[in-house]
Amino acid sequence: MTGLQHFGWFLARGFGPQGWGYPSLDWDYDWTRPDIYQEAARTLEQAGFDLVIIEDAPSLGSAETIDLRVRHAFGGPKHDPLLLAPYMFQATRHLGVVPTVNPAAYLPYTAARQFSSLQHLSGHRLGLNVVTDTGSARHFSAEPQLGHDAAYDRAEEWLDGIRSLWRSWEDGALVADRSTGVYADGSRLRAVRHRGEHFAFDGPLNAIPFDDGEPAIVSPGGSGRGLGFAGANSDVQLALAPLDEQSVRGYRARIHDAAVAAGRSAQDIKILFAIQPVITASAEEADRIVAASADPDDAVLVQIARKQSSDLETDLTALDLDRPLDPSIFGTHVSRGSIQRLIGDRGEGAPLRAHLTALARAGRFTDRTGFVGTAEEFADLIEELGDWGNDGVLLWGDFHPVTLHRTLDELVPVLRRRGILRREYADGGLQANLRAF
Ligand SMILES: Cc1cc2nc3c(=O)[nH]c(=O)nc-3n(C[C@H](O)[C@H](O)[C@H](O)COP(=O)(O)O)c2cc1C
C-alpha cells in the first residue's frame, strides 16, 4: 500500500523571466519583483509541497555564445536565488525554499553565516541545492577551471568547512539567561582552523547554533562521483531516470549504497524523481495532445531548437532542418553526454528535424511513454512508484500562475483523496517535514 510521498517543485527557469516565449502566458508579470514567486510559494504550501528548488546558473556562458543564451531568455538573465528566498519565506509558514548554490561562488565563512541567518529567519526552512558547474568558475576567481570530479572534491571540502563552522558553538555555548545577564559562554566556542586544498579560514562562526537542524542539503548530480557526494552529504537527491521499476530501484540502491559507504543510513536521504507532467481534463484530451505532437510543425521545432541552442551553446536555429546534424559543430565545451542526449539512437546521419521531432513528441502516463494524462492517471504512476519504495517526486516547471494551476488544480484533490499528498506539516521546518514519513 502506498502511503504519503514528498512533493517538491523545481523552478526550472530560476529567478528569471517566467513564461517568456509562450504568448499564451503573457500576463504582464514583472519577474524581477517578488510578487509572482510569493504567489507561487503560497500555492505550493496550500498544495502540501515540502519544498521548492530554485534553479540557477550564475554565468551567461562564453562570450561567443552569450546571444544564444539571452536572446530567448532560456539561459539568462537570472537574478540571485539566495536573495529571493527571504521573500518566499515571508509569504509562507511551512514551505522549504532551496536556492541553488555553487561552492565556487561563496567563501565558506560567508556562506556559513548567510545560510545560518536564513535558516534562523525562516524558522528552519532553508535548503541548499549544491551544484558543481565548473564553466562559471572564471567569474569568481582567476584560478584554472577544475575538472568534473575535482569540483565535487571542492564542494565536499566547502560543505565540511561550513558544517564545522555551524558546529563551532558547542552545547551550552548559547546561555541567554536573563537572570545573570549572560548571553553566551565564550569558552564553549570552538576555534575552527581550516587549511585545505581549496579553502583556508578560521572560526568560530559569528552566528548562533540551530534548534531544529541544519539547512537541508540537496544535490542533483547523477554521475558516479555525484551519487557518492549525495550518499555522503545530502538530505535530498534529485533524480533524473526512466521511471520503470528496474531503473527506479537501481537508482535508489546506488544512492543508498553510497550513504551506507559514508557511514550514514539509507533512510537519511529522500530521493525525488523529476517529472514534468501535462495534466489534462480527460483521457481523450491527453490522446489528442500526444497524437498532435507526433508530427510537430516547424514553429514548434524552432522553439525547441532555441532552447537546445541555449543549453548546448551552439546555434541550431541557423541549420537546415533537413540536413544531417554534423556533431563537429559542437565546440569542445559541450559534453559528449549532452550531444548524445540530442542525437539519441537515431545516429549522426539523421536530419536535425528527426532529433528535434523526437524531443517534441509527448507520451502518455498510461503506457509509460511520457507524462501526459489525467490527474487520476498521474496518481496511478505515483502509487506505483511508491510501491517500489519511492520517497517522492519533483514536479518541474516555471512559476507562471498558469503553469502552476494547470498542473495542480485537479491533481491536488486526487492525490489527497488517495492519501499520497500531505494535508498537514510537521513542526520544525524542512528537515522535520522530510523526516515525518
Ligand atoms: C533535477 C536536476 C536539477 C539540476 N539543477 C541544476 C541547477 O540549478 N544548476 C546547475 O548548475 N546544475 C543543475 N543540475 C546539474 C547538476 O548540478 C550537475 O552539474 C549535472 O547533473 C552534472 O553532474 P553529474 O556529472 O554528477 O551528473 C541539475 C541536474 C538535475 C538532474
PDBQT file of the ligand as one rigid body, heavy atoms in Angstrom, charges set to zero:
ROOT
HETATM    1  C1  LIG A 501      16.950  17.767 -11.406  1.00  0.00    +0.000 C 
HETATM    2  C2  LIG A 501      18.259  18.463 -11.707  1.00  0.00    +0.000 A 
HETATM    3  C3  LIG A 501      18.406  19.802 -11.389  1.00  0.00    +0.000 A 
HETATM    4  C4  LIG A 501      19.610  20.478 -11.643  1.00  0.00    +0.000 A 
HETATM    5  N1  LIG A 501      19.720  21.804 -11.329  1.00  0.00    +0.000 NA
HETATM    6  C5  LIG A 501      20.853  22.467 -11.617  1.00  0.00    +0.000 A 
HETATM    7  C6  LIG A 501      20.956  23.869 -11.370  1.00  0.00    +0.000 A 
HETATM    8  O1  LIG A 501      20.012  24.524 -10.910  1.00  0.00    +0.000 OA
HETATM    9  N2  LIG A 501      22.123  24.495 -11.670  1.00  0.00    +0.000 N 
HETATM   10  C7  LIG A 501      23.193  23.804 -12.180  1.00  0.00    +0.000 A 
HETATM   11  O2  LIG A 501      24.224  24.433 -12.418  1.00  0.00    +0.000 OA
HETATM   12  N3  LIG A 501      23.127  22.478 -12.427  1.00  0.00    +0.000 NA
HETATM   13  C8  LIG A 501      21.978  21.814 -12.167  1.00  0.00    +0.000 A 
HETATM   14  N4  LIG A 501      21.898  20.480 -12.439  1.00  0.00    +0.000 N 
HETATM   15  C9  LIG A 501      23.097  19.810 -12.990  1.00  0.00    +0.000 C 
HETATM   16  C10 LIG A 501      23.915  19.135 -11.891  1.00  0.00    +0.000 C 
HETATM   17  O3  LIG A 501      24.300  20.008 -10.885  1.00  0.00    +0.000 OA
HETATM   18  C11 LIG A 501      25.189  18.556 -12.420  1.00  0.00    +0.000 C 
HETATM   19  O4  LIG A 501      26.035  19.585 -12.855  1.00  0.00    +0.000 OA
HETATM   20  C12 LIG A 501      24.958  17.665 -13.560  1.00  0.00    +0.000 C 
HETATM   21  O5  LIG A 501      23.945  16.747 -13.225  1.00  0.00    +0.000 OA
HETATM   22  C13 LIG A 501      26.274  17.004 -13.897  1.00  0.00    +0.000 C 
HETATM   23  O6  LIG A 501      26.775  16.354 -12.765  1.00  0.00    +0.000 OA
HETATM   24  P1  LIG A 501      26.950  14.838 -12.815  1.00  0.00    +0.000 P 
HETATM   25  O7  LIG A 501      28.034  14.658 -13.842  1.00  0.00    +0.000 OA
HETATM   26  O8  LIG A 501      27.332  14.373 -11.450  1.00  0.00    +0.000 OA
HETATM   27  O9  LIG A 501      25.607  14.317 -13.269  1.00  0.00    +0.000 OA
HETATM   28  C14 LIG A 501      20.696  19.784 -12.230  1.00  0.00    +0.000 A 
HETATM   29  C15 LIG A 501      20.551  18.430 -12.550  1.00  0.00    +0.000 A 
HETATM   30  C16 LIG A 501      19.350  17.768 -12.307  1.00  0.00    +0.000 A 
HETATM   31  C17 LIG A 501      19.217  16.319 -12.661  1.00  0.00    +0.000 C 
ENDROOT
TORSDOF 0
